[in-house]
């Protein structure tokens, strides 16, 4: 992916973006449309609000043009003052800045009249909403308009950035994207940016195996720190401290990172972590769960966040589009019900808001932050986009709305590719996922009972059972909490309001885990924790891990009853005599020597199943009983223990088949089994580029990359080259439907 030397580190000109007359004409036409949109929005505002009036239509056009010029001149000053005041100042500035500008414009433009400031205030918001809607229609599908705005918004970041020929690396995680679906989407044209990168031969698509548990916290612990063994599930019980750990709680994620960080994570040496669960030891970490509380030590809001909030193309536009996304979700959910699509789950309640936030607000904020850091020349950046994963959980991994969210992330890749052209260093792109997703009707839908209900029925006596699977601990709910925490974590003259609101809200939430043991009090007799189609059963009152013999003595029906349930594929438990055992309805497999009695219960779950379970058996905080749902032989569908039509966390289907799209001239040195192996490969690539503190090999300069010498002479009027050929270990890509 070469970069023209003359273009790097400066704002691209019209000829860079639109080299031909046709393209230049299209750009001018779009600019005229945007001006007309502002004109129409202001005219509508004047027609609706009685406190604002105009003498003639041309006066309205002049006012719209004047408003744009005045905003460009004064908004940076307003942003700086608001940031100095703290988040409360930024919030007030977001509410009032546009109103102040509107009041000034209406007061000084000939032929315009405004009765007072509050008339201008309401006019400014109606104008902003209408402009956001109209401009979205005008620029829909036009990545150039978004990129041009980001270039203007981040111009300040590149002025003091040092120039270098050492390539930086941008790592974009598409949460939940399986390798088979990625191949299919590339072939079908759903991902035009990735498809172009692939078909140009600049990138290769590799598949890697996400070990049990196939979930974001475990994979990111491996990808960012090389320590996936510290995370046995999305949520689990720790017997020593007597508490539940939920990885999307900031306090818990910080505790986990403290256990696994050695200061040499993937993003050490000046890297940036954006919107992740763990930081990878990054020097700069934003919207990252494990560090959001530590960010309270900062004085004042981060300039990038405050600038995004104050920018009318930022938060205001995102909120308007978030509302549109929520309306779209209501329609699509109703359409699923009307068409009787199966399997499906309820898609109402807080999920409607959650989809709007993750699929619009967080995505646009992440795009803005990535663009700013690219313009400042950071050496390595890792950002997680959760849009697809959240929608696929509720709609299904291959449903139209899920694929549409993938297209949105692909457009982000195209925008960032253009932004990188104006960065002070060349950039290479890596696109990867943390796991895939498997589809299926839920355990409750199939059998009319939950996993904890089955466990209760099989116990020898009544027990106090704690269930750890609810909306408060849902995966993407933690992303929203992190965003609120990030807003409340900053200091400043008038800051603190968001933090107080968040603390008050959390006073009524599920208790957070801490590094200290739980206070004295009764422990539950049983804990059942669900992570997708993986179930973990703990006996908290018994120290250490219970063995098969212990469980059979106390609850003789429990293990055999679980293994025989039609919705359960297998159960793993440790025996004092035989070590880890996998129990199925018609057979047993000993993992120590792979001896099978009867029918091997792991046959339907793939070649990696036994190795995954052997590894999982040795993890800290492993469950007394591990339960994995069934998999349908005909459809490849699983049965989640949570109410999710698309799930991950256990074994079965595509959830373990993650993807890694990397530059074609970066060889894969070993098999990619497990997130830790992918971490090691990423570190090797960074080391070869000279981006690690103690490189083992000479830095790989841009001019030495294969095939770049001629292309460096000129790039004007061409797209940056990237791509991937979907190969696995040098072979041709598998069919998307292979399981």
Buried (B, 14 or more C-beta within 10 A) or exposed (E): BBBBBEBBBBBBEEEBBBBEEEBBEBBEEBEEBBBBBBBBBBBBBBEEBEBBBBEEEEBBBBBBBBBBEBBEEBBBEBBBBBBBBBBBBBBEBBEBBBBBBBBBBBEEBEBBBBEEBEBBBBBBBBBBBBBBBBBBEBBEEBBBBBBBBBBEBBBEBBEEBEEBBBBBBBBBBBBBBBBBBBBBBBBEEBBBBBBBBBEBBBBBBBBBBBBBBBBBBBBBBBBBBBBBBBBBBBBBBBBEBBBBBBBBBBBBBBBBBEEBBEEBBBBBBBBBBBBBBBBBBBBBBBBBBBBBBBBEEEEBBBBBBBBBBBBBBBBBBBBBBBBBBBEBBBEBBEEBEEEEEEBBBEBEEEBBBBBBBBBBBBBBBBBBBBBBBBBBBBBBBBBBBBBBBBBBBBBBBBBEBBBBBBBBBBBBBBBBBBBBBBBBBBBBBBBBBBBBBBBBBBBBBBBEBBBBBBBBEBBEEEBEBBBBBEEBBBBBBBBBBBBBBBBBBBBBEBBBBBBEEBEEEBEEEBEBBEEEEBEEEEBBBBBBBBBBBBBBBBBBEBEEBBBBEBBBEBBEEBBBBBBBBEBBBBBBBBBEEBEBBBBBBEBBBBBEEEEBEEEBBBEBBBEBBBBBBBBBBEBEBBBBBBBBBBBBEEEBBBBBBBBBBBBBBBBBBBBBBBBBBBBBBBEBEEEBBBBBBBBBBBBBBBBBBBBBEEBEEEBBBBEEBEEBEEBBEEBEEEBBBBBBBBBBEEEEBBEBEEE
